[in-house]
Amino acid sequence: MELNHDSKKPIKRRIHKVPHATETLGEKLKSKRDEEGFSLSDIVEMTGFSQSAIVDMENGAVTNINYYLEYAKTLAYELPDLFRIDIGKGSLFPLSLKKQERAFLTKNIRKLYFEEDFFSTKKSVRDIVEALTQLNVFKVKDDEISSKVSSVIFNLKNEGFLTIAGKNGRNNLYQRDTRKPFPLKRY
């Protein structure tokens, strides 16, 4: 149990449950168990879980996915089939407008990185802003654009995509890190 160091009271952990997801997993596992002809005691013996844990899983009451995975493995249940369930789409909460803008900007800078290999030569933040402007990324060019681009570039540098390859006056010049192979994964 984790303690709140300010008050020395235990911190309550919130458990999130996607509606009907664990219930559906449990129903599928129970159905597969029945199909294979296994009893609850057979599953208890094969998994080492208690009978009440198996029943809880089959009723969708268990929140730890690792139990469902072990049960599925025991039944040789193919995970793509097991997890073919409708959980809906979308986040619980909307992303703030500021973070939406940053994500959109990051996506477009990564597009320059992967699809255009824009960073094969040294680029300043101004060069990046100009390239994004030509791609019509910005609807309105404001005074904060360079700062927003710098923030994204800083994160890409920390992730190992870019390196500081020099300076132009006080401004950093960024380039693909040539010490690493060009990643095949595209964003």
C-alpha positions as CSV (number, residue, x, y, z in Angstrom):
1,M,0.0,0.0,0.0
2,E,1.3,3.4,-0.9
3,L,1.3,6.2,1.6
4,N,0.6,9.8,1.1
5,H,3.8,11.4,2.5
6,D,2.1,14.6,3.4
7,S,-0.5,13.1,5.7
8,K,0.8,9.5,6.2
9,K,-2.6,8.2,5.1
10,P,-2.9,5.5,2.5
11,I,-3.5,6.6,-1.1
12,K,-6.6,5.1,-2.6
13,R,-5.9,3.7,-6.0
14,R,-8.6,4.1,-8.5
15,I,-9.3,1.2,-10.7
16,H,-10.7,2.0,-14.2
17,K,-12.9,-0.4,-16.0
18,V,-14.0,-0.2,-19.6
19,P,-17.7,-1.0,-19.5
20,H,-18.5,-4.6,-20.4
21,A,-14.9,-5.4,-21.5
22,T,-13.9,-7.8,-18.7
23,E,-17.4,-9.2,-18.7
24,T,-17.0,-10.0,-22.4
25,L,-13.6,-11.5,-21.8
26,G,-14.9,-13.7,-19.0
27,E,-17.9,-14.9,-21.1
28,K,-15.5,-15.8,-24.0
29,L,-13.2,-17.7,-21.6
30,K,-16.1,-19.6,-20.0
31,S,-17.5,-20.5,-23.4
32,K,-14.0,-21.7,-24.5
33,R,-13.6,-23.7,-21.3
34,D,-17.0,-25.3,-21.9
35,E,-16.2,-26.0,-25.6
36,E,-13.0,-27.7,-24.6
37,G,-14.8,-29.8,-21.9
38,F,-12.8,-28.4,-18.9
39,S,-14.4,-28.1,-15.5
40,L,-13.6,-25.2,-13.1
41,S,-11.4,-27.6,-11.1
42,D,-9.4,-28.4,-14.2
43,I,-8.7,-24.7,-14.8
44,V,-7.8,-24.3,-11.1
45,E,-5.3,-27.1,-11.5
46,M,-3.8,-25.8,-14.7
47,T,-3.6,-22.2,-13.7
48,G,-3.0,-22.4,-10.0
49,F,-5.7,-19.8,-9.4
50,S,-8.4,-20.4,-6.8
51,Q,-11.9,-21.5,-8.0
52,S,-13.3,-18.2,-6.8
53,A,-10.7,-16.3,-8.9
54,I,-11.8,-18.3,-12.0
55,V,-15.5,-17.6,-11.3
56,D,-14.7,-13.9,-10.8
57,M,-12.9,-13.8,-14.1
58,E,-15.7,-15.6,-15.9
59,N,-18.1,-13.0,-14.4
60,G,-15.8,-10.1,-15.4
61,A,-15.1,-9.0,-11.9
62,V,-11.3,-9.2,-12.1
63,T,-9.7,-6.0,-13.3
64,N,-6.1,-7.2,-13.7
65,I,-5.7,-8.2,-17.4
66,N,-2.8,-10.6,-16.5
67,Y,-5.3,-13.1,-15.0
68,Y,-7.3,-13.2,-18.2
69,L,-4.2,-13.6,-20.3
70,E,-3.0,-16.6,-18.2
71,Y,-6.5,-18.1,-18.4
72,A,-6.5,-17.6,-22.2
73,K,-3.0,-19.1,-22.5
74,T,-4.1,-22.1,-20.5
75,L,-7.0,-22.7,-23.0
76,A,-4.7,-22.0,-26.0
77,Y,-7.1,-19.1,-26.8
78,E,-5.8,-17.0,-29.6
79,L,-5.5,-13.4,-28.3
80,P,-6.7,-11.7,-31.5
81,D,-9.9,-13.7,-31.2
82,L,-10.2,-13.2,-27.4
83,F,-9.8,-9.4,-27.7
84,R,-12.1,-9.0,-30.7
85,I,-14.6,-7.0,-28.6
86,D,-16.3,-3.7,-29.0
87,I,-15.0,-1.3,-26.5
88,G,-16.0,1.9,-28.3
89,K,-13.7,4.6,-29.5
90,G,-12.5,7.8,-28.0
91,S,-10.9,9.1,-24.9
92,L,-12.6,9.6,-21.6
93,F,-11.7,13.3,-21.6
94,P,-11.0,15.6,-24.5
95,L,-7.4,16.8,-25.0
96,S,-6.9,20.4,-24.2
97,L,-6.7,22.8,-27.1
98,K,-3.1,23.6,-26.3
99,K,-2.1,19.9,-26.4
100,Q,-4.2,19.3,-29.5
101,E,-2.1,22.0,-31.2
102,R,1.1,20.5,-30.0
103,A,0.1,17.0,-31.2
104,F,-0.9,18.4,-34.6
105,L,2.4,20.2,-34.8
106,T,4.4,17.2,-33.7
107,K,2.7,15.0,-36.3
108,N,3.6,17.5,-39.1
109,I,7.2,17.9,-38.0
110,R,7.5,14.1,-37.8
111,K,6.1,14.0,-41.3
112,L,9.0,16.2,-42.4
113,Y,11.4,13.9,-40.6
114,F,10.2,10.6,-42.0
115,E,8.6,11.4,-45.4
116,E,10.6,14.3,-46.6
117,D,13.9,13.5,-44.8
118,F,13.9,17.2,-44.2
119,F,16.5,16.9,-41.4
120,S,19.2,15.3,-43.5
121,T,20.8,18.7,-43.5
122,K,21.1,21.3,-40.7
123,K,17.8,23.2,-40.0
124,S,17.0,26.1,-37.8
125,V,13.6,26.6,-36.1
126,R,13.0,29.3,-38.7
127,D,13.7,26.8,-41.5
128,I,11.2,24.4,-39.9
129,V,8.6,27.1,-39.5
130,E,9.0,28.0,-43.2
131,A,8.7,24.4,-44.3
132,L,5.5,24.0,-42.2
133,T,4.1,27.2,-43.6
134,Q,4.6,25.9,-47.2
135,L,2.7,22.8,-46.2
136,N,-0.1,25.0,-45.0
137,V,0.2,23.7,-41.4
138,F,-0.5,27.1,-39.9
139,K,-3.8,28.7,-40.5
140,V,-2.6,31.9,-38.8
141,K,1.1,32.6,-38.2
142,D,1.5,34.1,-34.8
143,D,4.4,35.2,-32.6
144,E,4.3,32.0,-30.6
145,I,4.9,29.6,-33.6
146,S,8.7,29.6,-33.2
147,S,8.3,28.9,-29.5
148,K,5.8,26.0,-30.2
149,V,8.1,24.5,-32.9
150,S,11.1,24.8,-30.6
151,S,9.3,22.9,-27.9
152,V,8.4,20.1,-30.3
153,I,12.0,20.0,-31.6
154,F,13.3,19.8,-28.1
155,N,11.2,16.7,-27.4
156,L,12.3,15.1,-30.7
157,K,15.9,15.8,-29.7
158,N,15.3,14.1,-26.3
159,E,13.7,11.1,-28.1
160,G,16.9,10.7,-30.1
161,F,15.4,11.7,-33.5
162,L,17.5,14.9,-33.8
163,T,20.7,16.3,-32.6
164,I,22.1,19.8,-32.3
165,A,24.4,20.0,-35.3
166,G,25.7,23.5,-34.8
167,K,24.7,27.1,-34.3
168,N,23.7,30.0,-36.4
169,G,24.5,32.9,-34.1
170,R,22.5,32.1,-31.0
171,N,20.1,29.7,-32.7
172,N,20.6,25.9,-32.7
173,L,20.7,24.0,-35.9
174,Y,19.1,20.6,-35.8
175,Q,19.8,17.5,-37.9
176,R,18.8,13.9,-38.0
177,D,21.2,12.0,-35.6
178,T,23.5,10.3,-38.1
179,R,25.0,8.1,-35.4
180,K,21.8,6.1,-35.4
181,P,20.3,4.3,-38.4
182,F,17.4,6.0,-40.0
183,P,14.3,4.5,-38.3
184,L,12.0,2.4,-40.4
185,K,9.0,3.2,-38.2
186,R,6.9,6.0,-39.7
187,Y,4.5,8.1,-37.8
